[in-house]
């Protein structure tokens, strides 16, 4: 239990001297400073997790885009092959301009 000196309470063995209070005050300040550093670190870790989650989302979309691009390329190659087959069967000359 912590009792502080006040004008109405006489000094006894349960009250703190100025030196004891100063030591306690310094100790508590050091503890709070350490806690603030830990909280700042945790906030940075939280921000890092959010950034990594956002990056994962972007990478997933890029992967989907790459897959779709490959599929579209294959479909275009099939269409071009069919067009060449039709041109050959109908004896039509294709112009590549």
C-alpha positions as a Markdown table, in Angstrom:
| # | Residue | x | y | z |
|---|---|---|---|---|
| 1 | Unk | 0.0 | 0.0 | 0.0 |
| 2 | Unk | 1.3 | 3.4 | -1.0 |
| 3 | Unk | 0.7 | 6.4 | 1.3 |
| 4 | Unk | 1.9 | 9.9 | 0.2 |
| 5 | Unk | 2.9 | 12.7 | 2.5 |
| 6 | Unk | 0.2 | 15.3 | 2.9 |
| 7 | Unk | 0.1 | 18.2 | 5.3 |
| 8 | Unk | -2.7 | 16.6 | 7.4 |
| 9 | Unk | -0.9 | 13.2 | 7.9 |
| 10 | Unk | 2.0 | 13.2 | 10.2 |
| 11 | Unk | 5.1 | 11.3 | 9.1 |
| 12 | Unk | 5.3 | 7.7 | 10.2 |
| 13 | Unk | 6.8 | 4.4 | 9.0 |
| 14 | Unk | 4.1 | 4.0 | 6.3 |
| 15 | Unk | 4.7 | 7.3 | 4.6 |
| 16 | Unk | 7.4 | 7.9 | 1.9 |
| 17 | Unk | 10.3 | 10.2 | 2.1 |
| 18 | Unk | 11.0 | 12.6 | -0.8 |
| 19 | Unk | 13.9 | 10.4 | -1.8 |
| 20 | Unk | 11.7 | 7.3 | -1.8 |
| 21 | Unk | 9.1 | 9.0 | -3.8 |
| 22 | Unk | 11.7 | 10.3 | -6.3 |
| 23 | Unk | 13.1 | 6.8 | -6.7 |
| 24 | Unk | 9.6 | 5.4 | -7.2 |
| 25 | Unk | 8.7 | 8.1 | -9.7 |
| 26 | Unk | 11.9 | 7.5 | -11.7 |
| 27 | Unk | 11.2 | 3.7 | -11.7 |
| 28 | Unk | 7.6 | 4.2 | -12.8 |
| 29 | Unk | 8.7 | 6.6 | -15.6 |
| 30 | Unk | 11.2 | 4.0 | -16.8 |
| 31 | Unk | 8.5 | 1.3 | -16.8 |
| 32 | Unk | 6.1 | 3.5 | -18.7 |
| 33 | Unk | 8.8 | 4.4 | -21.3 |
| 34 | Unk | 9.5 | 0.7 | -21.8 |
| 35 | Unk | 5.8 | 0.0 | -22.2 |
| 36 | Unk | 5.5 | 2.8 | -24.7 |
| 37 | Unk | 8.3 | 1.4 | -26.8 |
| 38 | Unk | 6.7 | -2.1 | -26.7 |
| 39 | Unk | 3.3 | -0.6 | -27.8 |
| 40 | Unk | 5.0 | 1.3 | -30.6 |
| 41 | Unk | 6.7 | -1.9 | -31.8 |
| 42 | Unk | 3.4 | -3.8 | -31.7 |
| 43 | Unk | 1.7 | -1.0 | -33.6 |
| 44 | Unk | 4.4 | -1.3 | -36.2 |
| 45 | Unk | 4.0 | -5.0 | -36.4 |
| 46 | Unk | 0.2 | -4.5 | -36.9 |
| 47 | Unk | 0.9 | -2.1 | -39.7 |
| 48 | Unk | 3.4 | -4.5 | -41.2 |
| 49 | Unk | 0.7 | -7.3 | -41.1 |
| 50 | Unk | -1.8 | -5.0 | -42.9 |
| 51 | Unk | 0.8 | -4.1 | -45.5 |
| 52 | Unk | 1.7 | -7.8 | -46.0 |
| 53 | Unk | -2.0 | -8.7 | -46.3 |
| 54 | Unk | -2.5 | -6.0 | -48.9 |
| 55 | Unk | 0.6 | -7.2 | -50.8 |
| 56 | Unk | -0.8 | -10.8 | -50.7 |
| 57 | Unk | -4.0 | -9.5 | -52.3 |
| 58 | Unk | -2.1 | -7.7 | -55.0 |
| 59 | Unk | 0.0 | -10.8 | -55.8 |
| 60 | Unk | -3.1 | -13.0 | -56.0 |
| 61 | Unk | -4.7 | -10.6 | -58.5 |
| 62 | Unk | -1.5 | -10.5 | -60.5 |
| 63 | Unk | -1.4 | -14.3 | -60.6 |
| 64 | Unk | -5.0 | -14.3 | -61.8 |
| 65 | Unk | -4.2 | -11.7 | -64.4 |
| 66 | Unk | -1.2 | -13.7 | -65.7 |
| 67 | Unk | -3.3 | -16.9 | -65.9 |
| 68 | Unk | -6.1 | -15.1 | -67.8 |
| 69 | Unk | -3.6 | -13.5 | -70.1 |
| 70 | Unk | -2.1 | -17.0 | -71.0 |
| 71 | Unk | -5.6 | -18.4 | -71.6 |
| 72 | Unk | -6.5 | -15.4 | -73.8 |
| 73 | Unk | -3.3 | -15.9 | -75.8 |
| 74 | Unk | -4.1 | -19.6 | -76.3 |
| 75 | Unk | -7.7 | -18.8 | -77.4 |
| 76 | Unk | -6.4 | -16.2 | -79.9 |
| 77 | Unk | -3.9 | -18.7 | -81.3 |
| 78 | Unk | -6.8 | -21.2 | -81.8 |
| 79 | Unk | -8.9 | -18.5 | -83.5 |
| 80 | Unk | -6.0 | -17.6 | -85.8 |
| 81 | Unk | -5.6 | -21.3 | -86.7 |
| 82 | Unk | -9.3 | -21.6 | -87.5 |
| 83 | Unk | -9.2 | -18.4 | -89.6 |
| 84 | Unk | -6.2 | -19.8 | -91.6 |
| 85 | Unk | -8.0 | -23.1 | -92.1 |
| 86 | Unk | -11.1 | -21.2 | -93.4 |
| 87 | Unk | -9.0 | -19.0 | -95.7 |
| 88 | Unk | -7.3 | -22.1 | -97.1 |
| 89 | Unk | -10.6 | -24.0 | -97.7 |
| 90 | Unk | -12.2 | -20.9 | -99.3 |
| 91 | Unk | -9.1 | -20.0 | -101.2 |
| 92 | Unk | -9.0 | -16.6 | -99.6 |
| 93 | Unk | -5.8 | -14.7 | -99.4 |
| 94 | Unk | -5.3 | -13.1 | -95.9 |
| 95 | Unk | -3.6 | -9.7 | -95.6 |
| 96 | Unk | -1.4 | -9.1 | -92.5 |
| 97 | Unk | -1.2 | -5.3 | -92.4 |
